[in-house]
Amino acid sequence: MIIPIPANHKRFTIRLGITVRKPVVLGIRAYDPSKPNSHYFRRKVAFKREAFSGKEAFREIDIPMPLSPKALEVELYNKRTGDDTSFRLTGFDVHKMIPAQVWAQPEVHRFIDFAQKFSQKAGYTPVGFHHNKDSEFLIQYLPEILDDAGRRLVTPARTHRATGRIQVSQKLFRQFTVPIRFFILLHERQHFVIPTREEKPADLAALQIYLDMGFPRIEAVYAATKVFGLHPETVGKAHVTRTRDIIDFINQNARKIEAHG
C-alpha cells in the first residue's frame, strides 16, 4: 500500500491507524519517490498475539516529519510476504508540526541548514567536496573512509578537529535514512565545536539539537545501533554503554516535555 503525500518541504506528523486480524510484522517507510536512497523513515511494527483483544488488533503510529521533500510516499507492507493484504488502514491524518525551537548561536543554525540539505541529497549526490555558500562548512564525500595505510574504516564519518572538515562515507550514508545522516553530522560537528574526542558529550550535544528539531527519537537510537550492527564483531562494552546513554537522554527529554505539557 502506497500513500502519496504532497509534502512541499513542510513540517508535519503523519498518524496512521492500522488494524490487523492476525499476528503480523509490518514494514513502514516514507521516502522521496523522485530521488534514490532518500528514505525519511523506516520502521517495522510487530502485532503480537498478546496485542489482540478479540478478533482484531489496532495501533496508531506517528511519523514525525520535521524535514520533508517536495513529494513524499508512505508505504506499508507485510515484512514477510511484501503484500498489503494482511492489514487495513483504518486511520490516516496529517498534523502540522510547530516551528522548531533551537536556542543556539547563529553558527549552529547555519550548520543545521547545511547538514539538513546534505542529508537529503546524500543518497544520490556524487563524491567530492560539498560546502555552504560562504564555505564556512565543508564535507568531503568519499566512496569510503580509509586510514593512512589505505585500510577501510568502519566509521560513517569523522571530523578534523583543527579545521572542522567532515569526511563522510558515501557507501554507508546511502544506506541510512535522512534523520540518521543528520544526527551523525550533528555529532561530528560537536567533536569540533566542543571540542572533544569523547563520544558521549558529542552524542548528547547533537541529541539536544536533533530532538529540539522534532526528529523521530527511534532514528537517533538507530544512528548508533545500525552503525554498530554493520560490524558486530567490533561491538563491545563501550558501544553498549554509548547506546544506553543515548536512550537515557531521549527518555529524560521526553519526560521533561511531558512535565511541561
VMD Tcl script that draws the C-alpha trace (Angstrom):
set ca {
  {0.00 0.00 0.00}
  {1.46 3.35 -1.06}
  {0.07 6.69 0.13}
  {1.25 9.78 -1.79}
  {1.59 12.99 0.25}
  {2.26 16.47 -1.24}
  {4.78 17.36 1.46}
  {6.06 20.61 -0.12}
  {9.06 20.74 2.25}
  {6.75 21.36 5.24}
  {7.00 20.14 8.85}
  {4.26 17.74 9.89}
  {3.43 14.47 11.66}
  {1.70 11.59 9.89}
  {-0.66 9.49 12.02}
  {-1.57 6.03 10.75}
  {-4.25 3.81 12.24}
  {-3.62 0.15 11.40}
  {-5.92 -2.80 12.05}
  {-4.95 -6.46 11.63}
  {-6.79 -9.75 12.18}
  {-3.79 -11.94 12.96}
  {-0.22 -11.51 14.24}
  {1.99 -9.91 11.63}
  {5.09 -7.75 11.27}
  {4.56 -4.72 9.06}
  {7.12 -2.51 7.40}
  {6.57 1.24 7.15}
  {8.75 3.52 5.10}
  {8.49 7.13 3.95}
  {10.62 8.24 1.02}
  {11.11 10.73 -1.79}
  {9.91 8.85 -4.92}
  {11.88 11.14 -7.22}
  {15.30 10.53 -5.62}
  {17.13 7.24 -5.00}
  {18.26 6.28 -1.49}
  {16.15 9.03 0.07}
  {14.23 7.44 2.95}
  {12.93 9.72 5.69}
  {11.59 6.96 7.91}
  {11.94 3.18 8.12}
  {10.36 1.09 10.82}
  {8.93 -2.34 11.48}
  {5.80 -2.73 13.60}
  {5.02 -6.09 15.18}
  {1.44 -7.03 16.06}
  {1.95 -9.84 18.56}
  {-0.70 -12.28 19.69}
  {-0.99 -10.68 23.13}
  {-2.00 -7.38 21.48}
  {-5.32 -8.81 20.36}
  {-8.45 -8.14 22.41}
  {-10.96 -10.06 20.35}
  {-10.70 -10.73 16.64}
  {-8.62 -7.68 15.75}
  {-5.72 -5.56 16.95}
  {-5.35 -1.82 16.37}
  {-2.39 0.55 16.68}
  {-1.73 4.19 15.92}
  {1.70 5.04 14.53}
  {3.09 8.57 14.45}
  {5.72 9.50 11.88}
  {7.38 12.86 12.66}
  {8.50 14.71 9.52}
  {10.41 17.83 10.61}
  {12.17 17.69 7.25}
  {10.43 16.66 4.05}
  {10.90 16.65 0.27}
  {8.50 18.18 -2.24}
  {6.65 14.89 -2.69}
  {6.55 12.00 -0.25}
  {5.30 8.44 -0.41}
  {4.46 6.33 2.63}
  {4.49 2.58 2.02}
  {3.01 -0.11 4.30}
  {3.66 -3.79 3.64}
  {3.88 -7.23 5.21}
  {7.56 -7.77 6.06}
  {7.35 -11.49 5.32}
  {5.31 -11.53 2.10}
  {5.72 -7.98 0.82}
  {1.98 -7.65 0.13}
  {-0.68 -5.43 1.71}
  {-3.49 -7.94 2.25}
  {-2.80 -8.71 5.92}
  {-3.83 -5.32 7.34}
  {-6.22 -2.41 6.87}
  {-5.51 1.30 7.10}
  {-8.35 2.43 9.36}
  {-7.00 5.87 10.22}
  {-4.93 8.49 8.43}
  {-4.20 12.11 9.27}
  {-1.51 14.74 8.82}
  {-0.89 17.25 11.60}
  {1.10 20.44 11.20}
  {4.27 20.47 13.31}
  {5.12 23.64 15.23}
  {8.26 25.53 14.16}
  {11.50 24.17 15.57}
  {12.75 25.95 18.68}
  {16.50 25.56 18.86}
  {18.20 28.03 21.19}
  {21.68 28.31 19.73}
  {24.20 30.65 18.16}
  {23.71 31.70 14.51}
  {26.65 29.49 13.51}
  {24.76 26.45 14.83}
  {21.66 27.35 12.83}
  {23.77 27.78 9.70}
  {25.26 24.33 10.22}
  {21.80 22.83 10.82}
  {20.66 24.18 7.46}
  {23.77 22.88 5.71}
  {23.57 19.45 7.37}
  {19.89 19.03 6.55}
  {20.43 19.84 2.89}
  {23.35 17.44 2.63}
  {21.42 14.71 4.45}
  {18.62 15.00 1.91}
  {20.88 14.70 -1.13}
  {23.50 12.26 0.22}
  {21.72 9.27 -1.31}
  {22.39 10.36 -4.87}
  {24.89 13.23 -4.90}
  {28.39 12.45 -6.26}
  {31.54 12.17 -4.19}
  {33.62 15.29 -3.85}
  {33.71 18.43 -1.72}
  {30.44 19.95 -0.55}
  {30.24 23.31 1.25}
  {27.74 26.01 2.04}
  {27.63 29.26 0.07}
  {30.15 31.00 2.35}
  {32.42 27.93 2.54}
  {32.03 28.04 6.32}
  {31.38 24.29 6.49}
  {32.99 21.57 4.42}
  {32.11 17.93 3.84}
  {34.47 15.68 1.94}
  {32.22 12.99 0.49}
  {34.30 9.89 -0.12}
  {33.42 6.49 -1.62}
  {34.73 5.06 1.67}
  {36.81 6.41 4.55}
  {40.32 4.98 4.62}
  {43.11 5.29 7.15}
  {46.65 6.42 6.31}
  {47.57 2.86 5.33}
  {44.65 2.62 2.88}
  {42.57 0.35 5.10}
  {38.80 0.77 5.11}
  {37.39 2.27 8.32}
  {34.02 1.23 9.74}
  {33.02 4.75 10.73}
  {30.44 6.54 8.54}
  {32.02 9.93 9.26}
  {34.90 11.59 11.06}
  {35.94 15.16 11.82}
  {39.24 17.02 11.56}
  {39.18 18.71 14.96}
  {41.51 21.52 13.87}
  {39.64 22.58 10.71}
  {36.12 21.20 11.22}
  {36.16 19.38 7.87}
  {33.95 16.30 7.98}
  {34.75 13.22 5.94}
  {31.69 11.11 5.08}
  {31.46 7.61 3.62}
  {29.11 7.54 0.63}
  {28.86 3.75 0.83}
  {27.46 3.92 4.36}
  {25.45 7.14 4.11}
  {23.47 5.80 1.17}
  {22.17 3.04 3.46}
  {20.90 5.42 6.16}
  {17.69 7.41 6.47}
  {17.81 11.19 6.23}
  {17.36 11.64 10.03}
  {20.22 9.21 10.79}
  {22.50 11.11 8.40}
  {21.52 14.39 10.05}
  {22.22 13.10 13.56}
  {25.64 11.77 12.52}
  {26.58 15.14 11.01}
  {25.45 16.97 14.16}
  {27.53 14.54 16.21}
  {30.62 15.10 14.08}
  {30.26 18.87 14.26}
  {30.22 18.68 18.06}
  {33.63 16.99 18.04}
  {34.91 20.26 16.53}
  {32.75 22.74 18.45}
  {33.21 21.41 21.99}
  {35.98 20.20 21.08}
  {36.37 16.61 22.23}
  {37.46 13.15 21.21}
  {34.91 11.62 23.57}
  {31.73 10.22 22.04}
  {29.29 10.87 24.91}
  {29.47 14.70 25.02}
  {29.29 14.83 21.22}
  {26.31 12.46 21.23}
  {24.36 14.38 23.88}
  {25.02 17.82 22.41}
  {23.92 16.57 18.99}
  {20.88 14.82 20.50}
  {19.62 18.02 22.11}
  {19.58 19.81 18.76}
  {18.15 16.77 16.98}
  {15.27 16.39 19.45}
  {14.58 20.14 19.55}
  {14.19 19.98 15.77}
  {11.45 17.37 16.22}
  {13.18 14.41 14.58}
  {11.95 10.89 15.48}
  {13.57 9.55 18.64}
  {13.90 6.00 17.34}
  {16.10 7.16 14.46}
  {18.59 8.63 16.95}
  {18.93 5.20 18.55}
  {19.29 3.63 15.10}
  {22.07 6.11 14.34}
  {24.17 4.28 16.92}
  {22.90 0.71 16.70}
  {22.78 0.46 12.91}
  {26.36 1.69 12.61}
  {27.47 -0.86 15.22}
  {25.42 -3.56 13.51}
  {27.35 -3.15 10.26}
  {30.34 -4.70 12.00}
  {29.04 -6.71 15.01}
  {32.44 -8.29 15.53}
  {33.73 -4.89 16.74}
  {30.92 -4.23 19.24}
  {31.98 -4.17 22.87}
  {31.05 -2.76 26.26}
  {31.74 0.84 25.19}
  {29.23 0.57 22.34}
  {26.55 -0.84 24.65}
  {27.18 1.98 27.14}
  {27.00 4.58 24.39}
  {23.65 3.26 23.19}
  {22.30 3.21 26.74}
  {23.40 6.82 27.27}
  {21.55 7.86 24.11}
  {18.36 6.06 25.17}
  {18.55 7.52 28.70}
  {18.95 11.05 27.34}
  {15.99 10.60 24.96}
  {13.81 9.31 27.80}
  {14.81 12.21 30.07}
  {13.98 14.65 27.30}
  {10.58 13.04 26.77}
  {9.77 13.28 30.49}
  {10.67 16.98 30.51}
  {8.34 17.62 27.57}
  {5.50 15.74 29.29}
  {6.09 17.62 32.56}
  {5.76 20.97 30.76}
  {2.61 19.88 28.94}
}
mol new
graphics top color blue
foreach p $ca { graphics top sphere $p radius 0.5 }
foreach p [lrange $ca 0 end-1] q [lrange $ca 1 end] { graphics top cylinder $p $q radius 0.2 }
display resetview
